[in-house]
Amino acid sequence: MDWTKVVILLCVWLKNADANFVYTRSTATRCKEHISQHGYSYDTFYQIQSDMRASSDPNKMFEMHLAIQATSNGHILLSPVKRPSATDPVYEIVVGGGGNTFTELRRQLRRNAKVSSKTHGVLSNMELRGFYITISKDGLISFGREGEILPIISFYDVDPLDIKYLSFASWAGVEAKFLYDCPLPGGETNDSDVTIATNSKEVARNLTPSEQIKKTLLLGRAANLEPETKVDIQMGVVVTNARYDAFESKLIAGLSFVTSWTDKSMTWDPNKTEAANITKLYFRSNQIWRPTFLVFNSDDVNPLDAKNPGFISMNNKGEATFHFKSTVESWCVMYTASFNKWPHDEYVCVIVIQPWDSHEQITMGLLEPIDLKMQIFSDIDAIVRNEWEVSWNQKIVPAFQWNKMYPNSNNDTNQSDRFLITLSLKRKATSYNIVFYTPLLVLVTFVLLSFWSEPLNMSRIWFYIGCIIVVCMGLCYVDYLIPCHTVPSILVLYITVLVGVLIALLLQVALMTKLAKSICDTRPIHTTLSSAYFRFIFCLPTMTMCRNYSVMNDAYSHDDADAAIVTPRNGNLEEMQSENPNVTHVSTFCQPAELAEALDKLLFFVYITVFTVMLTLHF
């Protein structure tokens, strides 16, 4: 082992571990705080006091010390103007972008990157990590970790901006905490010695009429508090896609929900002057209360994850509408039969949606697809086609009826209705037909044709052995595709064909041994094969009977009248001859070849009948 490399790597690791300057509680209390919860949006700006923007270093035009706590994407905006547009020159620093993997300096909002550096794990969701930003008078912009001399990124701007405003943002779904206007390093020991490089003040926004109404309605209001003790909700759903996992007996469905309710405390008069005839407002999903749900028959007890949720629209009468999408997994056990028709299988599954908070009393009503609130989102709720044909219906189960169906100790606190979605799934097995049935039909066809080929031939034996190998190899891998808790009928088809080929192989080998000759010499087989009906049914060459009169009474002597008449051996017997030129004697008509030919034709009709019946039952 190269210990030199180990020591170097250990030193680098220790350096990186110590480089993350963490703000203590006492240091954090000397800073100002900003929490970003609205994604990538600079909604709050702070004006930097002109007499406090310069630091003690005369070569620095701007200096700021701050701390960030986030999983990723801490965005810092330094601007010479308040609320800059996309074309205005600004400094935007993205800390821990790309899932906490890089840090970047941009010259404009969202674009015009000037310098970037890989910084894996630069931010932490558990710690307030310190950073600094400096801009020198000659245009050198530096951003680095607190306590480090070398910056993470630096850029020389020939035309440096005069920074007057700053703002913070994060990313969609990321909550970031920023501490700004923090004291200079080394001046935290005594409150009287605290020195800060920047002192900023929040800029009051000029609210629009709609923002003024929203501010009035949300003032002193708890965002997670339901409007009333009992809330009436209308609810509708569109199944955008669904599939059934036969291995785990689970239904995976993409659902699009539309919920509507009324909050009388969120009403306003649109006829007032300050309202400017505004009759509808839009709120983020975390600004006001909205119903949250979970799947009752699922192993996941967390609330439904709203993917790409829209705004909550609310009119002046307090009627709110919220649309969101979610992917749910629910148990759907179909063990009613030992056999199924996979890949032509069908399932009927039920998804039970219930409110997340057990203390809420929610009464539900249905929103039908023809309802205007459902049709508004018809373009958004595009149905994704896959291998399954899906049909569904929705139903509301009242709380009292549900409590009778599922009595438990939680019924006293959970008095809400349940929303049931019944899905019928049928697999469209076009690709499966090609993959599974084409080899099966080709294999069966060649096996049936082999019965009309020349019997007692080694080439047929090798063909049967090849068929058995191919079927066995397919059965070894088919368990990765088919469900294991039931027996698919297509598997029975393949096993039946395998057994049939094995039987044909054994008969072919047996007829090529001495056993076949001894069987042919037995009287039952001799009688059966010489029967005209048997030979007609199995299309064997017919046998003809001829009398040999030319040798009749050759043993009779006229000179010795009293002598006993001795019937000659060949005198009066009927001799059987076959129309087949290869069969000329009575002792040679019952050959193993004829027995093999008869068995081949018998197996042909038996096999084609059995396979046709089983294939019909399968479909």
FIFI-813760 format. One record per residue (C-alpha): residue in three letters; x, y, z. Coordinates in steps of 0.1 Angstrom, whole numbers, plus 2048, in hexadecimal, padded with zeros to 3 digits. Last residue first. Layout:
N
[atom ALA,[X,Y,Z]]
...
This chain:
619
[atom PHE,[5BC,752,705]]
[atom HIS,[5CC,736,719]]
[atom LEU,[5AE,71F,715]]
[atom THR,[5B2,722,6EF]]
[atom LEU,[5D8,71B,6F1]]
[atom MET,[5D1,6FC,707]]
[atom VAL,[5B7,6EE,6EE]]
[atom THR,[5CD,6F5,6D0]]
[atom PHE,[5EB,6E5,6E1]]
[atom VAL,[5D8,6C6,6EB]]
[atom THR,[5C9,6C1,6C9]]
[atom ILE,[5EA,6C7,6B6]]
[atom TYR,[5FC,6B0,6CD]]
[atom VAL,[5E3,693,6CA]]
[atom PHE,[5E0,696,6A5]]
[atom PHE,[605,696,69F]]
[atom LEU,[60C,67C,6B9]]
[atom LEU,[5F5,663,6A6]]
[atom LYS,[606,66B,685]]
[atom ASP,[628,665,694]]
[atom LEU,[61D,645,6A6]]
[atom ALA,[611,637,685]]
[atom GLU,[631,640,673]]
[atom ALA,[645,630,690]]
[atom LEU,[631,610,68D]]
[atom GLU,[636,60F,668]]
[atom ALA,[65C,615,66C]]
[atom PRO,[65E,5FB,688]]
[atom GLN,[654,5E1,66D]]
[atom CYS,[633,5CD,66C]]
[atom PHE,[632,5C4,647]]
[atom THR,[651,5AE,648]]
[atom SER,[644,58C,652]]
[atom VAL,[628,58D,63A]]
[atom HIS,[640,593,61E]]
[atom THR,[643,5AD,603]]
[atom VAL,[646,5CF,616]]
[atom ASN,[65C,5E7,603]]
[atom PRO,[645,5E7,5E5]]
[atom ASN,[62A,5F5,5FB]]
[atom GLU,[60A,5E6,5EF]]
[atom SER,[60E,5CD,60B]]
[atom GLN,[60B,5A8,607]]
[atom MET,[5F8,58F,61C]]
[atom GLU,[5FA,56B,612]]
[atom GLU,[5DB,556,614]]
[atom LEU,[5E3,532,61C]]
[atom ASN,[5D8,514,607]]
[atom GLY,[5F7,502,5FC]]
[atom ASN,[614,513,60C]]
[atom ARG,[61C,4F9,626]]
[atom PRO,[60C,4DD,611]]
[atom THR,[5ED,4CD,61E]]
[atom VAL,[5F3,4A8,622]]
[atom ILE,[5D7,492,616]]
[atom ALA,[5DA,471,626]]
[atom ALA,[5E1,455,60F]]
[atom ASP,[5C5,43F,604]]
[atom ALA,[5C6,44D,5E1]]
[atom ASP,[5EB,448,5DC]]
[atom ASP,[5F0,44C,5B7]]
[atom HIS,[5DE,46C,5B6]]
[atom SER,[5F7,47D,5CE]]
[atom TYR,[5EE,49F,5E0]]
[atom ALA,[60C,4B4,5EC]]
[atom ASP,[608,4CE,5D1]]
[atom ASN,[5E4,4D3,5DC]]
[atom MET,[5E5,4FA,5D5]]
[atom VAL,[607,507,5C9]]
[atom SER,[5FA,51C,5AC]]
[atom TYR,[5DC,527,5C0]]
[atom ASN,[5F0,541,5D4]]
[atom ARG,[5D4,556,5E3]]
[atom CYS,[5DA,57C,5E7]]
[atom MET,[5D1,594,604]]
[atom THR,[5DB,5B9,600]]
[atom MET,[5E8,5D0,61D]]
[atom THR,[5E2,5F6,61A]]
[atom PRO,[5FF,60F,61E]]
[atom LEU,[5FB,623,63E]]
[atom CYS,[5E5,642,63F]]
[atom PHE,[5E0,640,665]]
[atom ILE,[5BA,63C,662]]
[atom PHE,[5BD,624,644]]
[atom ARG,[5D8,60F,654]]
[atom PHE,[5C3,60C,673]]
[atom TYR,[5A4,603,660]]
[atom ALA,[5B6,5E9,64B]]
[atom SER,[5C3,5D8,66A]]
[atom SER,[5E6,5CA,665]]
[atom LEU,[5F5,5E3,67D]]
[atom THR,[5DD,5DA,698]]
[atom THR,[5E1,5B4,694]]
[atom HIS,[607,5B5,695]]
[atom ILE,[606,5CD,6B2]]
[atom PRO,[5EF,5B6,6C6]]
[atom ARG,[603,596,6BA]]
[atom THR,[626,5A2,6C5]]
[atom ASP,[641,5A3,6AA]]
[atom CYS,[63E,5C9,6A7]]
[atom ILE,[647,5CD,6CC]]
[atom SER,[666,5B8,6C8]]
[atom LYS,[671,5CD,6AB]]
[atom ALA,[66B,5EE,6BF]]
[atom LEU,[67F,5E1,6DC]]
[atom LYS,[69D,5DB,6C6]]
[atom THR,[6A3,601,6C6]]
[atom MET,[699,61D,6AE]]
[atom LEU,[675,61D,6BA]]
[atom ALA,[680,625,6DE]]
[atom VAL,[694,643,6D2]]
[atom GLN,[677,652,6BF]]
[atom LEU,[65F,64B,6DC]]
[atom LEU,[677,65C,6F5]]
[atom LEU,[67A,67B,6DE]]
[atom ALA,[655,67E,6D9]]
[atom ILE,[64F,67C,6FE]]
[atom LEU,[669,697,704]]
[atom VAL,[65A,6AD,6E9]]
[atom GLY,[638,6AA,6FA]]
[atom VAL,[646,6B1,71C]]
[atom LEU,[656,6D1,70F]]
[atom VAL,[637,6DC,6FD]]
[atom THR,[623,6D7,71D]]
[atom ILE,[63D,6EB,731]]
[atom TYR,[63A,707,718]]
[atom LEU,[614,708,719]]
[atom VAL,[614,706,73F]]
[atom LEU,[62B,725,740]]
[atom ILE,[612,736,729]]
[atom SER,[5F8,72E,743]]
[atom PRO,[609,744,75C]]
[atom VAL,[60D,733,77E]]
[atom THR,[607,74A,79C]]
[atom HIS,[61E,75A,7B6]]
[atom CYS,[63B,75A,79F]]
[atom PRO,[633,775,786]]
[atom ILE,[643,773,764]]
[atom LEU,[661,785,756]]
[atom TYR,[67F,77A,76B]]
[atom ASP,[671,757,76D]]
[atom VAL,[674,754,747]]
[atom TYR,[699,750,748]]
[atom CYS,[69D,72B,750]]
[atom LEU,[67D,723,73D]]
[atom GLY,[68D,730,71D]]
[atom MET,[6AB,71B,722]]
[atom CYS,[695,6FC,727]]
[atom VAL,[681,703,708]]
[atom VAL,[6A0,707,6F2]]
[atom ILE,[6B1,6E7,701]]
[atom ILE,[691,6D3,6FB]]
[atom CYS,[68E,6DF,6D7]]
[atom GLY,[6B2,6D6,6D0]]
[atom ILE,[6AD,6B3,6DE]]
[atom TYR,[68E,6AF,6C8]]
[atom PHE,[6A2,6B9,6A9]]
[atom TRP,[6BF,6A2,6B2]]
[atom ILE,[6A6,685,6B4]]
[atom ARG,[697,68F,693]]
[atom SER,[6B9,68E,682]]
[atom MET,[6BF,66B,690]]
[atom ASN,[6A3,65D,67A]]
[atom LEU,[68A,643,684]]
[atom PRO,[66E,655,672]]
[atom GLU,[671,66A,652]]
[atom SER,[65E,68A,656]]
[atom TRP,[639,68E,65D]]
[atom PHE,[63C,68E,683]]
[atom SER,[657,6A9,67F]]
[atom LEU,[63D,6C1,672]]
[atom LEU,[62C,6C1,694]]
[atom VAL,[64D,6C9,6A6]]
[atom PHE,[654,6E4,68D]]
[atom THR,[632,6F5,692]]
[atom VAL,[635,6F2,6B8]]
[atom LEU,[656,704,6B8]]
[atom VAL,[64A,71F,6A1]]
[atom LEU,[62B,724,6B6]]
[atom LEU,[63F,726,6D6]]
[atom PRO,[65A,73D,6C8]]
[atom THR,[63F,755,6BC]]
[atom TYR,[62A,753,6DC]]
[atom PHE,[642,761,6F5]]
[atom VAL,[654,77F,6E6]]
[atom ILE,[63B,788,6CC]]
[atom ASN,[61D,784,6E2]]
[atom TYR,[630,797,6FE]]
[atom SER,[634,7B5,6E7]]
[atom THR,[60F,7B6,6E0]]
[atom ALA,[605,7AF,704]]
[atom LYS,[5EC,7CB,70B]]
[atom ARG,[5E8,7C3,730]]
[atom LYS,[5C6,7C9,73F]]
[atom LEU,[5C2,7DF,75D]]
[atom SER,[5A2,7E8,76F]]
[atom LEU,[5A7,804,788]]
[atom THR,[590,80D,7A6]]
[atom ILE,[597,82E,7B6]]
[atom LEU,[589,832,7D9]]
[atom PHE,[588,853,7EC]]
[atom ARG,[582,850,811]]
[atom ASP,[56D,865,828]]
[atom SER,[57A,875,848]]
[atom GLN,[572,86C,86C]]
[atom ASN,[595,862,877]]
[atom THR,[596,869,89D]]
[atom ASP,[57D,84F,8A9]]
[atom ASN,[584,837,88D]]
[atom ASN,[5A8,832,897]]
[atom SER,[5A1,814,8AD]]
[atom ASN,[597,7FF,88F]]
[atom PRO,[578,7F4,87C]]
[atom TYR,[57F,7F0,857]]
[atom MET,[55E,7EB,844]]
[atom LYS,[548,7FA,85F]]
[atom ASN,[560,818,863]]
[atom TRP,[55F,81C,83D]]
[atom GLN,[53A,81F,83D]]
[atom PHE,[53A,839,859]]
[atom ALA,[555,84D,847]]
[atom PRO,[544,84F,826]]
[atom VAL,[553,83C,808]]
[atom ILE,[557,852,7E9]]
[atom LYS,[55B,841,7C8]]
[atom GLN,[571,844,7A9]]
[atom ASN,[572,830,789]]
[atom TRP,[58E,822,774]]
[atom SER,[598,814,753]]
[atom VAL,[5BC,80B,749]]
[atom GLU,[5C9,7F8,72B]]
[atom TRP,[5ED,7EF,734]]
[atom GLU,[60C,7EE,71E]]
[atom ASN,[611,813,720]]
[atom ARG,[5FE,833,717]]
[atom VAL,[604,852,72B]]
[atom ILE,[5E4,866,732]]
[atom ALA,[5E8,88B,730]]
[atom ASP,[5DD,89D,74F]]
[atom ILE,[5E9,8C0,745]]
[atom ASP,[5D1,8C3,728]]
[atom SER,[5B3,8B7,73D]]
[atom PHE,[5BB,8CF,759]]
[atom ILE,[59E,8E7,753]]
[atom GLN,[588,8C9,74B]]
[atom MET,[589,8BE,76F]]
[atom LYS,[57E,8DF,77D]]
[atom LEU,[563,8E1,763]]
[atom ASP,[554,8C0,76D]]
[atom ILE,[550,8A7,751]]
[atom PRO,[56A,890,761]]
[atom GLU,[555,88E,781]]
[atom LEU,[560,8A0,7A1]]
[atom LEU,[554,88A,7BE]]
[atom GLY,[54D,895,7E1]]
[atom MET,[560,891,801]]
[atom THR,[55A,899,825]]
[atom ILE,[57A,8A0,838]]
[atom GLN,[57C,89F,85E]]
[atom GLU,[5A0,8A6,867]]
[atom HIS,[5AF,895,886]]
[atom SER,[5BE,879,871]]
[atom ASP,[5D3,890,85D]]
[atom TRP,[5DD,87F,83C]]
[atom PRO,[5BB,87C,82D]]
[atom GLN,[5B2,85B,81C]]
[atom ILE,[5B7,84D,7F9]]
[atom VAL,[5AF,828,7F3]]
[atom ILE,[5BD,81B,7D2]]
[atom VAL,[5AA,7FC,7C6]]
[atom CYS,[5B7,7E2,7AD]]
[atom VAL,[5A7,7CC,793]]
[atom TYR,[5BF,7B8,77E]]
[atom GLU,[5C1,7A8,75C]]
[atom ASP,[5DB,790,74E]]
[atom HIS,[5E2,78B,729]]
[atom PRO,[607,785,730]]
[atom TRP,[5FD,773,746]]
[atom LYS,[5DD,75F,744]]
[atom ASN,[5DD,755,769]]
[atom PHE,[5DE,735,77C]]
[atom SER,[5DB,72D,7A1]]
[atom ALA,[5BD,744,7A4]]
[atom THR,[5B0,75F,7BC]]
[atom TYR,[5D3,76B,7C5]]
[atom MET,[5D0,78F,7B7]]
[atom VAL,[5E0,7A5,7D1]]
[atom CYS,[5DF,7CA,7C9]]
[atom TRP,[5F4,7DE,7E2]]
[atom SER,[5F8,803,7DB]]
[atom GLU,[612,819,7CB]]
[atom VAL,[60B,83D,7C4]]
[atom THR,[619,856,7AB]]
[atom SER,[60D,87A,7B1]]
[atom LYS,[5FF,897,79E]]
[atom PHE,[5F0,8B7,7AB]]
[atom HIS,[5D3,8CF,7A5]]
[atom PHE,[5C5,8E6,7C0]]
[atom THR,[5A4,8F9,7BF]]
[atom ALA,[599,911,7D9]]
[atom GLU,[576,921,7DE]]
[atom GLY,[57A,93E,7F6]]
[atom LYS,[55F,954,7E6]]
[atom ASN,[579,96B,7D7]]
[atom ASN,[588,94F,7C3]]
[atom MET,[5A4,938,7CC]]
[atom SER,[5BE,927,7B7]]
[atom ILE,[5D7,911,7C9]]
[atom PHE,[5F7,912,7B4]]
[atom GLY,[603,8F4,7A1]]
[atom PRO,[614,8D5,7AF]]
[atom ASN,[631,8C7,79B]]
[atom LYS,[630,8A5,7AD]]
[atom ALA,[61A,8A4,7CC]]
[atom ASP,[628,888,7E2]]
[atom LEU,[60B,878,7F2]]
[atom PRO,[60F,877,818]]
[atom ASN,[626,85E,827]]
[atom VAL,[61A,83C,834]]
[atom ASP,[62A,828,817]]
[atom ASP,[621,803,819]]
[atom SER,[601,80B,806]]
[atom ASN,[5DC,803,80A]]
[atom PHE,[5D2,824,81B]]
[atom VAL,[5E3,83B,802]]
[atom LEU,[5E9,85D,811]]
[atom PHE,[5D9,880,80E]]
[atom THR,[5DF,8A4,814]]
[atom PRO,[5C4,8BF,814]]
[atom ARG,[5CF,8E2,80E]]
[atom TRP,[5D6,8FE,827]]
[atom ILE,[5E6,91E,81C]]
[atom GLN,[608,92A,813]]
[atom ASN,[619,908,80E]]
[atom SER,[607,8FF,7ED]]
[atom ARG,[60F,921,7DE]]
[atom PHE,[5F1,938,7DA]]
[atom TYR,[5DF,946,7BC]]
[atom LEU,[5C4,960,7BE]]
[atom LYS,[5A3,965,7AC]]
[atom THR,[588,980,7AB]]
[atom ILE,[59D,99F,7A8]]
[atom ASN,[586,9BD,7A1]]
[atom ALA,[5A2,9D6,7AA]]
[atom ALA,[5A3,9C9,7CE]]
[atom GLU,[5AF,9EB,7DB]]
[atom THR,[58F,9FB,7CD]]
[atom LYS,[577,9E2,7DD]]
[atom ASN,[560,9CF,7C5]]
[atom PRO,[575,9AF,7C8]]
[atom ASP,[569,9A9,7EC]]
[atom TRP,[57E,98F,7FD]]
[atom THR,[57B,96B,809]]
[atom MET,[596,955,819]]
[atom SER,[585,94F,83B]]
[atom LYS,[569,93D,829]]
[atom ASP,[580,922,81D]]
[atom THR,[56F,90C,803]]
[atom TRP,[57C,8EC,7F4]]
[atom SER,[588,8DE,7D3]]
[atom THR,[5A0,8C1,7CB]]
[atom VAL,[5AD,8B6,7A8]]
[atom PHE,[5C3,898,7A9]]
[atom SER,[5D9,889,78D]]
[atom LEU,[5E3,866,794]]
[atom GLY,[601,851,787]]
[atom ALA,[5FC,82D,791]]
[atom ILE,[612,811,79D]]
[atom LEU,[5FE,7F3,7A8]]
[atom LYS,[610,7DA,7BD]]
[atom SER,[611,7B4,7BE]]
[atom GLU,[636,7B4,7C3]]
[atom PHE,[63F,79E,7A5]]
[atom ALA,[61F,7A6,792]]
[atom ASP,[627,7CB,791]]
[atom TYR,[608,7DB,782]]
[atom ARG,[609,7FA,76D]]
[atom ALA,[5F7,81B,76C]]
[atom ASN,[5F7,83C,75A]]
[atom THR,[5E5,85E,75A]]
[atom VAL,[5C9,852,771]]
[atom VAL,[5B4,871,775]]
[atom VAL,[5A5,87A,797]]
[atom GLY,[589,88F,7A6]]
[atom MET,[583,89E,7C8]]
[atom GLN,[56A,8B5,7D8]]
[atom ILE,[572,8BE,7FB]]
[atom ASP,[55B,8C7,819]]
[atom VAL,[56F,8D1,838]]
[atom LYS,[564,8CA,85C]]
[atom THR,[577,8DC,877]]
[atom GLU,[57B,8FA,861]]
[atom PRO,[595,90C,84C]]
[atom GLU,[5B1,8F2,852]]
[atom LEU,[5D1,8FF,863]]
[atom ASN,[5F1,8F8,850]]
[atom ALA,[5F8,91B,844]]
[atom ALA,[5F1,92C,866]]
[atom ARG,[5E3,94F,85F]]
[atom GLY,[5EF,96E,86F]]
[atom LEU,[5EE,982,84F]]
[atom LEU,[5E6,969,832]]
[atom LEU,[5C6,97B,827]]
[atom THR,[5D5,99E,828]]
[atom LYS,[5F5,994,817]]
[atom LYS,[5E1,982,7FC]]
[atom ILE,[5CC,9A1,7F6]]
[atom GLN,[5EB,9B7,7F4]]
[atom GLU,[5FB,99E,7DC]]
[atom SER,[5DC,9A0,7C5]]
[atom PRO,[5DD,9C6,7C6]]
[atom THR,[602,9C7,7BE]]
[atom LEU,[61B,9CC,7DA]]
[atom ASN,[637,9E5,7D8]]
[atom ARG,[652,9D2,7EA]]
[atom ALA,[664,9DE,809]]
[atom VAL,[689,9DA,805]]
[atom GLU,[699,9C8,823]]
[atom LYS,[6B7,9D9,832]]
[atom SER,[6DB,9D1,82E]]
[atom ASN,[6FA,9D6,843]]
[atom THR,[71A,9C8,834]]
[atom ALA,[73E,9C4,840]]
[atom ILE,[735,9BD,864]]
[atom THR,[74A,9C4,883]]
[atom VAL,[742,9B7,8A5]]
[atom ASP,[75A,9C5,8C0]]
[atom SER,[73F,9D0,8D8]]
[atom ASP,[72F,9AE,8D7]]
[atom ASN,[74F,99E,8E1]]
[atom THR,[75D,97D,8D4]]
[atom GLU,[74E,97F,8B1]]
[atom GLY,[768,996,8A0]]
[atom GLY,[780,97C,893]]
[atom PRO,[76E,976,873]]
[atom LEU,[75A,994,867]]
[atom PRO,[736,995,874]]
[atom CYS,[718,987,860]]
[atom ASP,[703,99D,84A]]
[atom TYR,[6F4,97D,83C]]
[atom LEU,[6E7,95C,84A]]
[atom PHE,[6D5,948,82F]]
[atom LYS,[6BE,92A,834]]
[atom ALA,[6B4,915,816]]
[atom GLU,[695,901,810]]
[atom VAL,[697,8EC,7F0]]
[atom GLY,[678,8DF,7DD]]
[atom ALA,[67E,8F7,7C0]]
[atom TRP,[6A1,906,7C4]]
[atom SER,[6AF,921,7DB]]
[atom ALA,[6AE,946,7DC]]
[atom PHE,[6BF,964,7EC]]
[atom SER,[6C1,989,7E6]]
[atom LEU,[6DA,9A6,7E6]]
[atom TYR,[6D8,9CB,7DD]]
[atom LYS,[6F1,9E7,7D8]]
[atom ILE,[70E,9D7,7C6]]
[atom ASP,[722,9EE,7AF]]
[atom LEU,[72A,9D7,793]]
[atom PRO,[74E,9D0,788]]
[atom ASP,[758,9D8,764]]
[atom VAL,[778,9C5,75D]]
[atom ASP,[76A,9A8,771]]
[atom TYR,[784,990,77E]]
[atom PHE,[774,96F,78A]]
[atom SER,[77A,959,7A9]]
[atom ILE,[76C,938,7B4]]
[atom ILE,[772,923,7D3]]
[atom PRO,[788,93D,7E2]]
[atom LEU,[7AB,937,7F0]]
[atom ILE,[7B1,945,812]]
[atom GLU,[798,92F,825]]
[atom GLY,[788,939,846]]
[atom GLU,[765,93E,838]]
[atom ARG,[761,92A,818]]
[atom GLY,[765,93D,7F7]]
[atom PHE,[758,956,7DE]]
[atom SER,[76F,96F,7CD]]
[atom ILE,[767,98B,7B4]]
[atom LEU,[786,99E,7A8]]
[atom GLY,[77A,9BF,797]]
[atom ASP,[797,9D7,79E]]
[atom LYS,[784,9E5,7BC]]
[atom SER,[783,9C3,7CC]]
[atom ILE,[763,9AF,7CF]]
[atom THR,[760,997,7ED]]
[atom ILE,[748,97B,7F6]]
[atom TYR,[74B,966,815]]
[atom PHE,[73F,943,820]]
[atom GLY,[734,932,840]]
[atom ARG,[722,911,843]]
[atom LEU,[703,90F,858]]
[atom GLU,[701,8EA,85E]]
[atom MET,[6E7,8CE,85B]]
[atom ASN,[6DB,8D2,837]]
[atom SER,[6FF,8D5,82B]]
[atom LEU,[70E,8E8,80F]]
[atom VAL,[730,8E3,7FD]]
[atom GLY,[729,8BE,7F9]]
[atom HIS,[73A,8BB,7D7]]
[atom THR,[749,8DC,7CC]]
[atom LYS,[753,8DB,7A8]]
[atom SER,[75B,8FE,79C]]
[atom SER,[74B,917,784]]
[atom VAL,[755,938,774]]
[atom LYS,[744,952,75E]]
[atom ALA,[720,944,75A]]
[atom ASN,[70B,95A,743]]
[atom ARG,[6E9,94C,74F]]
[atom ARG,[6CF,949,76A]]
[atom LEU,[6D0,96E,772]]
[atom GLN,[6EE,97F,764]]
[atom ARG,[714,980,76A]]
[atom ARG,[714,95D,778]]
[atom LEU,[72C,94D,792]]
[atom GLU,[72A,927,798]]
[atom THR,[72D,90E,7B3]]
[atom PHE,[72B,8E8,7AC]]
[atom THR,[71E,8C7,7BA]]
[atom ASN,[703,8CE,7D3]]
[atom GLY,[6E7,8BF,7BE]]
[atom GLY,[6F0,8D2,79F]]
[atom GLY,[6F7,8F2,7B2]]
[atom GLY,[70A,8F3,7D2]]
[atom VAL,[70E,919,7D4]]
[atom VAL,[700,92D,7B6]]
[atom ILE,[70E,950,7B6]]
[atom GLU,[6FB,96A,7A1]]
[atom TYR,[70D,98B,79A]]
[atom VAL,[6F7,9A3,787]]
[atom PRO,[6F5,9B4,765]]
[atom ASP,[6D1,9BA,75B]]
[atom THR,[6C3,9A5,73E]]
[atom ALA,[6AE,98C,753]]
[atom SER,[69F,9A9,767]]
[atom PRO,[6AC,9B7,787]]
[atom ARG,[696,9BB,7A6]]
[atom LYS,[6A8,9D9,7B6]]
[atom VAL,[6C7,9E4,7A3]]
[atom PRO,[6ED,9E0,7A8]]
[atom SER,[6E8,9BB,7AE]]
[atom LEU,[6F7,99F,7C3]]
[atom LEU,[6E3,97F,7C2]]
[atom ILE,[6EB,960,7D7]]
[atom HIS,[6DD,93E,7CF]]
[atom GLY,[6E1,920,7E7]]
[atom ASN,[6DA,902,7D2]]
[atom SER,[6E0,8E3,7E8]]
[atom THR,[6D5,8D2,808]]
[atom ALA,[6D3,8F3,819]]
[atom GLN,[6E3,907,835]]
[atom ILE,[6F6,926,829]]
[atom ALA,[70C,93F,83C]]
[atom LEU,[716,963,834]]
[atom HIS,[734,97B,834]]
[atom MET,[732,998,81C]]
[atom GLU,[74D,9AF,80D]]
[atom PHE,[74B,9C9,7F2]]
[atom MET,[763,9E3,7E3]]
[atom LYS,[781,9D3,7F2]]
[atom ASN,[7A4,9E3,7EE]]
[atom PRO,[79E,9FA,80C]]
[atom ASP,[79B,9DC,823]]
[atom SER,[785,9E7,840]]
[atom SER,[767,9DC,82C]]
[atom ALA,[752,9F1,814]]
[atom ARG,[72C,9ED,813]]
[atom MET,[724,9FF,834]]
[atom ASP,[71F,A23,828]]
[atom SER,[70A,A18,80B]]
[atom GLN,[6F2,A03,81F]]
[atom ILE,[6EB,9E3,80C]]
[atom GLN,[6C7,9E0,801]]
[atom TYR,[6B7,9BD,807]]
[atom PHE,[6A0,9AD,7ED]]
[atom THR,[685,993,7F3]]
[atom ASP,[675,97F,7D7]]
[atom TYR,[693,971,7C6]]
[atom SER,[683,952,7B8]]
[atom TYR,[693,930,7B3]]
[atom GLY,[67E,91E,7CD]]
[atom HIS,[665,92E,7E3]]
[atom GLN,[673,923,805]]
[atom SER,[691,93A,80A]]
[atom ILE,[698,942,82E]]
[atom HIS,[6AA,963,836]]
[atom GLU,[6BC,96A,857]]
[atom LYS,[6D1,987,863]]
[atom CYS,[6F2,97F,875]]
[atom ARG,[6FE,985,899]]
[atom THR,[6E8,968,8A6]]
[atom ALA,[6FA,951,88E]]
[atom THR,[71C,957,89F]]
[atom SER,[70E,94D,8C1]]
[atom ARG,[6FE,92E,8B3]]
[atom THR,[71D,923,8A1]]
[atom TYR,[724,928,87C]]
[atom VAL,[736,90B,86C]]
[atom PHE,[756,911,857]]
[atom ASN,[758,8F4,83F]]
[atom ALA,[77E,8F4,838]]
[atom ASP,[785,8DD,855]]
[atom ALA,[776,8BF,843]]
[atom ASN,[786,8C9,822]]
[atom LYS,[7A9,8CB,832]]
[atom LEU,[7A3,8AA,845]]
[atom TRP,[79B,899,824]]
[atom VAL,[7B9,8A8,812]]
[atom CYS,[7CF,89D,82F]]
[atom LEU,[7C1,87A,82E]]
[atom LEU,[7C6,878,808]]
[atom ILE,[7EA,883,80B]]
[atom VAL,[7F0,86A,828]]
[atom VAL,[7E1,84D,813]]
[atom LYS,[7F5,857,7F5]]
[atom THR,[815,855,809]]
[atom TRP,[80B,834,818]]
[atom ASP,[80D,823,7F7]]
[atom MET,[800,800,800]]
